[in-house]
Amino acid sequence: MPQKFGLYEDLTVMENLNLYADLRSVAGEIREKTFARLLEFTALGPFTGRLAGKLSGGMKQKLGLACTLVGEPKVLLLDEPGVGVDPISRRELWQMVHELAGDGMLIFMEHLLPG
């Protein structure tokens, strides 16, 4: 998942998810379950019709994570995932990352430490 958002801002949340599912050849019957799980996991369910460009920085980061997880990767590479988001969104993002790690996903993360 890149530090800068890899989203199409003129597409809705659901359209971005569908695009990434198309790119990863996720079959139609699996999409509904995958999308439902990811929308619940990221709390983006109420925003499926919103344009990605109209989302806050934290919501864009969550959508980027959801798009990354569409293909159910075994390894997740994160490039400074907390940069540019508010403290609450950053905490929520870390909670999601910890949950993914607890589920057995291998996570590599780059972040700059002060000093």
N, C-alpha and C positions, 0 to 999 in steps of 0.2 A: 504494500500500500504506500503510495508516494506521499511525501510531505505536502506537496501541492495537490489539490484535488484533481483527480482524473475523471471528472464528471462532465456530462454534457448539460450545460446550464439551461439550454432551451428545451430540454426534455424533463418530464415529470419524474418523481421518485420511481414510480412503477415502470416508466419507460426506460429509465437507466438500468433498473434491475433486469428487465427483459432484454435489453441490448447486451448486457454482460452475460446473461444466460445463453443468448444466441451465439456469442463469441466462444463460449465454452461448450457449446452443443449440449446443453442441458435439455433433456427430453421434456415434452409438455406435461406429461403426467407427474413428473417429479417437481416441476416448477412450483405448482400451487403449494405443496407442502413445504418446499424450501423457502419460498417467499413468505409464507405465513410465519415460519419459524424465525426468519431473519428480521421481519418487520416487528415481531414481538420482542426479539432479543435487543434490537436497537431502539425500540419505542417509536418507530417511524410510521406505524400503522395509520394513524390519523392524517398523515401527510402524503399519502400515495399519489394524490392528484396535484400536489404543489410542484411548481418548477424548481429544479435543483438550484437555479440561480437566485431564487427567493428564500432559500434556506439560510439559517445562521451558520456561522463557521463550525460550531459544534455539530449541528445537524448534517452539514456537508461531510464532516469527518465520519460520522456514523453511517451515512449513505455510502461513502467510499469503502468503509469496512464491510458493509453488507454486500456491495458489488464484488469485493474481493472474495468474500466467503461463498458466493453463489456456486462456484465450482467445487466446493468442499475440499480446499487444499489441505495437505497434511503439514505444510510448512507455511508460516506467515512471516513476511519481511516487512517491518515497519520503519519508516524513515521519519523520525521525530514526530510521532503522531499527536503529541500534545501541543505543538506549536500553533499559535494563532487561534486558539479556542479559549473560552472563558474557563475559570477554575471549576465550575460545576460540571461542565461538559467534559473537561479533562479528567475529573474524578470518575465520571460515568464511563468514559472510554477505558480508563485503567481497569475498572471493575470488569468490563467486557473482556479485556485482554487476559486478566487473571482467570476468568471463567473458561476462556478458550484453552489456556494453558492447563487448567485443572482437568479439562476434558481430554488432554493428551496431545494437543496441537503443539508442535515445535515452533517457537517464536523467537525470531532474531529482531532486535530493535536497536536503532541508532538514536542517540540523543546527546546533546552537548550539555555538559555540566558546567555551572558557573565557576569561575575562578581559574 
